[in-house]
Amino acid sequence: MQQVSTVMAGRVPAVRPGDALKEAVARMRAEAAAVAVVLERGVPVGTLNEAHAAGAALVRPGLQVSDAMRPLLGTIDATDDLSAALPMLARPGSGQLVVTSGGEVVGVLSLAELVPMLSIGPAPTPPGLKGVVVADTEVSDVCGEEGFYHYRQYSAVELAERRTLEDCWRLLLDGELPRDRAEREAFAAEVRPLRSASPLVMRALPAIAGASEPLEGLRTAISLAAAERGLRPLYDIDQLARRADALFVAALTPTLLTALYRLRQGEEPVPPRPELEAGANYLWMLTGVQPSAVHAGAIERYLTSTIDHGFSASTFTARVIASTGADLGACLVGAIGALSGPLHGGAPSRALELLDEIGSPERARSVIESKVRRGERIMGFGHAVYRTEDPRSNMLREVARQLGGPLADLALKVESTVVEVLAELKPGRRLYTNVEFYAGVVMAACGIPPEMFTPTFASSRVIGWTANVLEQAQDPKIIRPSARYVGPPPPQPVPELQG
Ligand SMILES: CC(C)(COP(=O)(O)OP(=O)(O)OC[C@H]1O[C@@H](n2cnc3c(N)ncnc32)[C@H](O)[C@@H]1OP(=O)(O)O)[C@@H](O)C(=O)NCCC(=O)NCCS
């Protein structure tokens, strides 16, 4: 028998639910405690994780301990056998057990203390890190089984239907939606002047556009804009300066992308218009034509619905780079690279190509069947996390229906056949339409050319990347996992060069 007291973390400060979170974090830091016990009238009601609480307190200064505490998994006596702790810690929800002795709190116990004792190696990692939790976040999350995703505490689909892109930008960056028109306008007044590119960047764009597609060109243009502005390593600057860099890069991105596209077409860039909302301004800069309210609204909704989406590959990439303390430009260049892959952001134009290839609803079954039998993936279907319909595709299906037109008609007719064929040929995989399928249809109906589909996605996702980078920058720990070496056993003698 081994007693709980031998492995528990002792010396845990006690805080109260109504204490200001900022002050609780300061106390925990002063006492070098990673966890505090939350006591209500002397009775433990939860635990507070310092790293999580510190992030929350910074994003929303007015929070109390009760806003960030984790529910109590249970209490255990310091003299109990450790084996009694395991089933309690295995309960759903991450958290700690509070350890008591003679009615007094004397420590906490979490799985972290137990794992080294169990002499089991690390659990095998699923391919692609699927389902592996690698960080705590307050930015956004995706509930794959439920078909739901949210920006902070709000349904993202509801936000896209009821709020502007800039409202959601403020929510992700500063933690709160604008409460009234004055707050909305104050944020617009802060970000819209940042839409314009500097003369130096504008002069460089023709050469960049001549050499690369808009999304590749964006990497170069952002590097240049970041260098010109003198973006400093996240590690060396405070949260306020990081926020200023985040607004600068995110506001500039749509301007760079649309200018790069136009220059590549042999046309002059169209400067941004500060009086326009994000969606309307984007279409304006892309086409040079004042968009209709219907098209502007459809694109605003699309852009708002794609701001963030949990730990996608590009977001994770941005956060890994942020964890090294590099500057925000470096984080975004990495994220754009990850997004450019067809398995991530590169699918909407391919989804449209699929519709082109199908041509008419009667051909859908045979085209899809032969593709799946050849082992090809059907673009616009399947998702790494959703095991039901992608809520973004549900919303965009409605937008496509409202916009109408032959492409929308074909997509609406073909969708169910594709889902049916996938269910027959890939039984049990639960493959449904993802965001890309209707995204292409909606963008095409609003006059966005296929080569700008992924760049358009990037023009709003940059907001999510920056919000994630700001959150990651508050965690001083570098992300540095390990790999299992499976090559020939070392050390082998190094052969001499022959000949
Ligand atoms: C998005 C995507 C990369 C997710 O991949 P994933 O999480 O690795 O999915 P899985 O590999 O676990 O898929 C499980 C099975 O379904 C199959 N599958 C997944 N998506 C498929 C698709 N679009 N068409 C045909 N088969 C598909 C896989 O081949 C696999 O089959 P298997 O078990 O016989 O090998 C994948 O669904 C895909 O390639 N979709 C098409 C590209 C696309 O639309 N991308 C945009 C995403 S928003």
The ligand as a MOL file (V3000), in Angstrom:
LIG
                    3D

  0  0  0     0  0            999 V3000
M  V30 BEGIN CTAB
M  V30 COUNTS 48 50 0 0 0
M  V30 BEGIN ATOM
M  V30 1 C -10.6200 16.2120 -44.5560 0
M  V30 2 C -9.8620 14.9120 -44.5600 0
M  V30 3 C -8.3840 15.1820 -44.9080 0
M  V30 4 C -9.9540 14.2670 -43.1640 0
M  V30 5 O -9.1400 13.1920 -43.2190 0
M  V30 6 P -8.9770 12.1680 -42.0520 0
M  V30 7 O -9.3720 12.7050 -40.7480 0
M  V30 8 O -7.5870 11.6840 -42.1710 0
M  V30 9 O -10.0410 11.1090 -42.4370 0
M  V30 10 P -9.7420 9.5930 -42.3280 0
M  V30 11 O -8.5050 9.2300 -43.0550 0
M  V30 12 O -9.7910 9.2410 -40.8800 0
M  V30 13 O -10.9530 8.9900 -43.1160 0
M  V30 14 C -11.4990 7.7590 -42.7800 0
M  V30 15 C -11.8150 6.9760 -44.0210 0
M  V30 16 O -12.6650 7.7350 -44.8630 0
M  V30 17 C -12.0650 7.9090 -46.1250 0
M  V30 18 N -12.3240 9.2630 -46.5710 0
M  V30 19 C -12.2260 10.3870 -45.8350 0
M  V30 20 N -12.5570 11.4490 -46.5850 0
M  V30 21 C -12.8820 10.9690 -47.7910 0
M  V30 22 C -13.3040 11.5800 -48.9810 0
M  V30 23 N -13.4570 12.9020 -49.0670 0
M  V30 24 N -13.5450 10.8120 -50.0510 0
M  V30 25 C -13.3930 9.4860 -49.9800 0
M  V30 26 N -12.9850 8.8350 -48.8770 0
M  V30 27 C -12.7400 9.5700 -47.8000 0
M  V30 28 C -10.5840 7.6660 -45.9080 0
M  V30 29 O -9.9690 7.2270 -47.1020 0
M  V30 30 C -10.6020 6.6200 -44.8610 0
M  V30 31 O -10.9140 5.4090 -45.4820 0
M  V30 32 P -10.1850 4.0500 -45.0280 0
M  V30 33 O -10.5450 3.9000 -43.5760 0
M  V30 34 O -10.7780 3.0350 -45.9380 0
M  V30 35 O -8.7210 4.2760 -45.2450 0
M  V30 36 C -10.4640 13.9360 -45.5900 0
M  V30 37 O -11.8120 13.7070 -45.2730 0
M  V30 38 C -10.3060 14.4010 -47.0040 0
M  V30 39 O -9.2710 14.1560 -47.6340 0
M  V30 40 N -11.3650 15.0850 -47.5770 0
M  V30 41 C -11.2570 15.6280 -48.8900 0
M  V30 42 C -10.4760 16.9380 -48.8960 0
M  V30 43 C -11.2830 18.0780 -48.3110 0
M  V30 44 O -12.4540 18.2400 -48.5800 0
M  V30 45 N -10.5850 18.9050 -47.5020 0
M  V30 46 C -11.1680 20.0460 -46.8350 0
M  V30 47 C -11.3480 19.7870 -45.3810 0
M  V30 48 S -12.2460 21.0530 -44.5620 0
M  V30 END ATOM
M  V30 BEGIN BOND
M  V30 1 1 1 2
M  V30 2 1 2 3
M  V30 3 1 2 4
M  V30 4 1 2 36
M  V30 5 1 4 5
M  V30 6 1 5 6
M  V30 7 2 6 7
M  V30 8 1 6 8
M  V30 9 1 6 9
M  V30 10 1 9 10
M  V30 11 2 10 11
M  V30 12 1 10 12
M  V30 13 1 10 13
M  V30 14 1 13 14
M  V30 15 1 14 15
M  V30 16 1 15 16
M  V30 17 1 15 30
M  V30 18 1 16 17
M  V30 19 1 17 18
M  V30 20 1 17 28
M  V30 21 1 18 19
M  V30 22 1 18 27
M  V30 23 2 19 20
M  V30 24 1 20 21
M  V30 25 1 21 22
M  V30 26 2 21 27
M  V30 27 1 22 23
M  V30 28 2 22 24
M  V30 29 1 24 25
M  V30 30 2 25 26
M  V30 31 1 26 27
M  V30 32 1 28 29
M  V30 33 1 28 30
M  V30 34 1 30 31
M  V30 35 1 31 32
M  V30 36 2 32 33
M  V30 37 1 32 34
M  V30 38 1 32 35
M  V30 39 1 36 37
M  V30 40 1 36 38
M  V30 41 2 38 39
M  V30 42 1 38 40
M  V30 43 1 40 41
M  V30 44 1 41 42
M  V30 45 1 42 43
M  V30 46 2 43 44
M  V30 47 1 43 45
M  V30 48 1 45 46
M  V30 49 1 46 47
M  V30 50 1 47 48
M  V30 END BOND
M  V30 END CTAB
M  END
